[in-house]
Amino acid sequence: MSDVQAQFSVLRQTADPAVAEAIAALIETGEDHQLNRINVLDFSKRTGLDEERVISGFLHASRLGLFELTWNVLCPGCGGVLDAHSTLKSLRHDDYNCALCAAGYEASVDEQVEVAFTVSPRVRRIAAHDPNTLPIWDYFKQVFWSSGIELNKESFESLTEEVVIDALELPAGEKAVLSLQLPAQFIIVFEPVTHSAQFIDVQGEPTKERQQLSLMYNNVHAPTGTTTMRPGPLRLSLDNQTGARVLPSVFIAADGLHHLLGKRKPFLTAKRMLTNQTFRDVYKADNLNIDQRLKITSLTFLFTDLKGSTALYERVGDLSAFDLVRAHFRALLEIISSEKGAVVKTIGDAVMATFMRPEHALAASFRMRSAMAALNAQRGTEDLIVKIGIHEGPCLAVMLNERQDYFGQTVNIAARVQSLSTSQEIHITGPVIDSPAVAALLEKEAIRPIQKQAALRGIADKIVVYEIP
């Protein structure tokens, strides 16, 4: 059996069988471009397979060496990949600049860092493994733009005809001259390999005199800035002093370009990956550096705690209580994972979990109550009473005790809100109940939340909370 066959054999045992077969078929029969920076949400949609199982399958496949996982920092304006990292540990807080959009960005893991998968060259060699050999527009589509840009052959060809004045491949150490006719529009000379741009503001009366502009590409200084010119002929001199091929392209910054870059589709974000249970399980020590702090604009936290666990141990004995508590943990952890959440940690008889969206946390909490009721019914007792609190807000993703964790006031409030529960009720905060999806879920369950003011330990002011009876 070959190494690849052995890897697939293991994948079929660790991942959903249907997902494993779909991955095997993709690697065997997919076109080269389909195996580069795979958008797993798009793959899920095309195959009709469950998103969470697809994400889990690709994570297992990546860990086995079938794929290379990359964390790509995206420009929110044009969707270009500003940097690609093989691990989240390499991600910087800021200092990401897009020359095409002439703007700098902080790498928000909420929406600006995509997680994509490329087939390993040891499994199958594809053109993107040698990006310097890709034709110019394949380079733009497969390397520069993210997997979230919606591109198909027909629309891309028609739009490039509208927005591209000229483009060329310029080998290392060579020079070239482009003779252009400048229209009375804003022009961008963009080079995706060095990620540099020169803007030309074309205005005024047309001229027949040939205008001159020289651009040099090197590894020290990328050409930037804006030059004002008149409509008419331009002699554009290009000098490539880098050690690699460059791809200078002259774009018209008009509606066609904005339309091309404005067509987006969902992609797997770093935020979603951090709240994925398979990722936490499979990539335990490969998340963040010890001194790294990643800002997350909004994340939903769910805390649970088992009421009266000390009395439970005294009442039924250590062995019976331990088995009961373990059954309670199994139920909670399975529910969290199936509702698109991830367990951050367990502390005694308590659980801290994260979810991408508040409705997933609330749905999980409803199932937790039902699961505890079922376990109690099996025993004919009311021993298992789980207190639950949910809050949403900004936080920091950090490494604590060799484990990915979260820090901030949002986490503190979520933990304190849980402590308000005295029985099987759930407590949620304003940001949670303000979610339209949460409101729809409460209406579907015919539940009327009870609003009240609560003083939380360690929180200066009282906050408004809602009890879900």
N, C-alpha and C positions, 0 to 999 in steps of 0.2 A: 504494500500500500504506500502511495506517495505521501509526502508531507501534507500537500493540499487536501488529498482525500482524507487523511487522518484529521485535519482541521475541520473539514465538513462533517465528519463523523461525530466529533465532539460537539459541534454547533447544533446538530440535530438533537443532541441529548440535553443541551442547556437552553436552547431557544425554542420558541413555538415552532412546531414542525412545518406548518404552512409557510411561515416567514423564512425558515431555513431553506426550504425548497425554492422560494421566490428569489432569495439571495443567490443561491447556486445557479439558477437559471439566468439571472442578470449577469453574473460573472462569465458564464459560458457563452451566452448569445447576445448580450448587450453591445451596442456600438460604443466605440471608444469614449465619446463625449458623455455617454450615459453612466460611465464608471468613474468620472471625475467630479469631485465635489458633489456627491449625491445629496440631493435634498430629500431627506427621509420622509418628510410630511407629504411631499409630492409623490414619492414612491408608494406611500400608504394609500393615497387617493387613487393612483393609477391601478394598483393591484387589488383594491377593495379590502385590504387587511387592516386590522385595528392599529391605530397610531402607536399606542403604548407598547404593543407587542413588537411592532416594527422597530421602534427606537431600541427596545431591549435586545432584539435580534442583532441589530447592527453594532450595538455596544459589545455584545459577546463575540461577534465576528471580528471586530476591531481588536479586542483583547487577545484573540487567537492568532492575530497576524494576517487576517484576510484583507483588512482595510487599514488605511492610515487615517486617523482622526485629526482634524484641524479645527482650530478656533480662529475664525476670520473676522477681523475688525472691519466693519462696514461704514462707509460714508452714508449718513441718513439722507443726504441730498440726491446723489446719483446712484447709490447702490454699489459703488466700486469697493473692491477689497483694498483697504489701506495697509493691511499687514496680515500675515498668516502665521499662526503659532501652532506648534505641535503639542503644546501643553498650556493649560490655563495659567501655569506658573509664570509664563513669559509675558503675560498681559500687563501693560502699563496703565496707570490711571489716566494719563492724558498724553499730549504730544503726538496725537495722530492728526495729520493734516491732509486735506484733499486739494490737490492742485486744480483739478477740474472745476470744483466748486469754490475755490479760493477761501476755504474755511478750515478752522481747526476744531477738533472734537475731543471730548472725554469719552473713553470707551465704556459706554453703559452696557452692562450685561443684560439689561432688560430687552433691548431691541437692536443693539448695534454690534453684537457679537454673534455670528452664526456658527453652528457646529455642523460640519459636513464630513463626508467619508469618501475617500479615494481608494480604489483597489490597489493593493500592494503590488509593486513591480515584481515581487517574487511569485505572485499568483498569476498575474497577467500584465504584460507590458502594454501600455496605451500611449497615445501621442502626447498627452499632457504630462507624462513623466519627463519629457524633453520639451519644455515650453518654448525654448528658442527655435524649435523647428516648426511650430504651429503657424499656419497661415495667419495673416494679420487679424482678420475678423474672428477667426477661431480663438486667437489669443484673447481678444476682447471678451468674447462670450465665455470662454472656459477658465480664464485666469484672472482677468481684471474685474469683470462683473460677478456679483454674488449669485448664489443659487436662488435667491429671492426675486431676481429680475425675470419677468415673464417674456421669454423670447421664443418665437418660432421662425422658421426659415423665411416664410413669405413676408410677414410683417417686418422682419429685420431687414430683408433685402430692399423692400420698398422705402422704408424709412431712411436707410443709409444712402439711398439715392437722393433723398430730399436734403439730408443734413451734411453729407460728406462732400467737400469740394475736391479733396485729393488726399492720398495717403501712400506711404511707401515703406518698404523694409530697408533699413540702412545698416549694413554690416559694420562690425566693430572696425574703427580706424578709417572709415571711408567718409567721403563728402558727397553731397548731392545738391541740385538746384531744382526747385519747383517754380514753374511759371504759372501764376494764378491770375484770375480775374476777380477782384474783390467786389462783392455786392454791397449795397448800403445796409449792412446788418452787422451785428456783433459776432466776431469770429474768434474761435479758440483753436490754437495750435497745441494739441495735447499729445503727450508721449507717455504711454501706460507703463513701460518697463522701468524708466527712471521716475515715473509719476511726476512729471513736470508739465507746466503749461505756460503759454504766452497768449495774452489776450490782445485782440486788435479791435479797437472801437472805430468802425468805418463810418465816417460821416462827412458832410460838406458836399461841395460841388464835385461831380465826376471829373477825373483827369485822364489824359491819354499818356502822360509821362509815366515811365516805369519807376515804381517805388522799390526801395531796397530794404530787406530785413534779414539779419543773420542770427542764427541760433546755434549755440554750441551745447552738446550734451557731454557731460563728464561725471566723474564720481565725486566731485567736490562741490560743484555749484550747479544746481538745476535752474534753467532759465525761467523766470517768473516776471510778472508785471504786466502793464497795459501800455500799448502804443496806439496813438491816434493816427489814422490814415484816411485817405480819400478813396471813394469808389474808383476802381480802375485796375490797371495791371500791376502785379507785384512779383518781384524776383525774390523768392525765399531761399536763402542759402542755409544749408544744414550741415553740421560738422559733428560726427560721432567720435568722441574721444574716450568713450567707455570701453570696457573689455568685452562687451556683448552687443548683440543686435538691438537696435532701437526701432520703434514703430511710430514716427511722427505722423499725426493725422490732423487734417484741417476741417473743423466742424463749424457749421452755422448754428449759433445758439438761438434757435428759433423754436416754434411750437413742435416741430417734428422731433427734435432731440428731447424735449421735455416729455412728449408723449411716449417716446421709446423707453425712457428711463422711469416713467411714472407707472408703468404696468408692473405690479408687484404680486407675488404670491407668498403665502406663509412659508416660513422656514423654521428650523429647529434653533431656538435661541439658547445662549449660555444660561440664562435664567431658568429656562425649562429643564435644561440638563442638570443643573445644580439641585433641582427639586425632583429628580428622577431616582427611584429606588435602586434600579439596576446600576446606574452610574455610581451611586454611593457605595454599593456593594462590590462592584467589579474594580473601580478605580479608587480604592480607599485612600492611598497615600499620594495620589497623583493629582490632587485638586488644586491646592494653593500653597504658596510658600508661607513660612511661619510669620513673616512680617508683612504679608500682603493683605490689603483691605480692599475689597471690591464693593462699590456702592450699588445697591439694588433699589430702584425707585419705589417699587411696591411688591410686597410678598405677603402671603397669608399664612399666619401661624395658628396652629391648633395645639392646645395643651390638654392633656387628660391627667386625672389622678384617681386612684382607687380609694374611695371613702372608707375609713375605718379599717384599714388593712391590719394595723397592729391588734385591734380587738379581734379581727378575724383569725389571726394566728392563735390567739389565746383561746378562742371559742372552739375551733375545729381541730387544732393541733398543727404542728409545723408541716407534716407531710401532706395532709389534705389541703391545707392552705396554699402550700407551694404549688401543688398540681392545679388548684383552682386559679391562682394568679397567673401561672404559665398559660393556661387555656385562655384567660382573658387577654394576655399579651398576643398570643397567636391570632386571635380574632381581630384585635385592633390593628395589628401590623398588616394583615391580609387586606383589611378594608382600606387602610391608608394607601397601600400600593395600587389597589384596583381603582381607586378614585383619583389617580394621577398625582398622588402625593408621595412624600418620602419621609422616613423616620430620621430625624436628626440625632436623637439619643433617647435613652430611657434612664430615668433617675429614680431609683427605688421602684415604686409602683406607678410612676408617672411616665408619660410619653410626650415628647416634643416633636411635632411634625410640621412640614411646610407643604404648601400647595400653590400652584400657579395662580389660581383664582379663588375667590371666597366661596362661590357656589359649590366647588368641589369639596372644600372643607366642611361646609354645612351638610352636604349630602353624605359625607363620611360620618359626621356626627350622628345623623339620624340612624344610619346603619349600625353604628356602635351601640346606641341605646337598644335597638332591636336585638343585637347579638348578645348583650348582657341579659336582656329579658329571657332570651332563649336558654342561655346557660343556667340562669336561676331556675327556670321552669324544669330543666332536666334534674336539678337537685331538690326541687321543692322548697327552696329557700329564697331569701332576698339578700344573700351575702355580697353579691357583686353590684355595687353602685358606683358608676363612673361619673366624675365631675368633668365637664368639658367647657373650655373657653376658646373663643376665636377672635382674632384681631388682624387687621391688615394695615400695612404702612411701609415706610422706607426702613432699610437696615443695612448693615455691613456683613458681607460674607468673609469669614476669617478662619484661621486654623487655630484650634485650641486642643491641647492634649493629643496631638497627632490625628485630629479629626476635623473635618469641615464643620463649622458651627456658624452661628449668627449672633450679632451683637447690636444693641441699640435699644432705644426706648420702646419701639414697637414690640420687641421680644419681651421686655419687662411688663408691659401692659397686658399682653396676651397671657402671660403666666399668672398675673394677679387676677385677671378676669375669671380664669378657671376656678380660682379659690372662692369666688362668690357662690358657686353652686353648692347646695346642701343635699340635693337628692339627684334625680335623673334629669333635671333641667339643664339646658345649655345656655351659656351667656355669650352674647356677641356684641360688638361695638358698632358705633355709627358708620364707619367706613365699610363695614361688612354689610349692614342692612341697607346701605345706600346703593349697593350693586343691583342693577335691574334683574340680573339672573337670580340673585338671592330672593328678591321680592317675588319673582315668578315661582320659585321653589316653595316659598312659604304659602303662597296662594294655592298652589297645587295641593299642598298638604293640609290646607284649611287651618293654618296655624296663625294665631294672632299674638305677636310678640308683646311683652309687657315692658314698657319703658320705665326706667328708674335711674336715679342718680346714685353713684357709688363712689365711696372713698377707697382708693387702692393704696396699699402699703408701699411707701417709697415714691408715690406720685403726688405732687404738690396739690393739684386741684382735683376736685371731684369730676368725674366724667359721666356721660350718659351711656348707659348700657341697656341691652334688651334681653330679657329673659324669654327663652323659648320653652314654654311649659311642656 
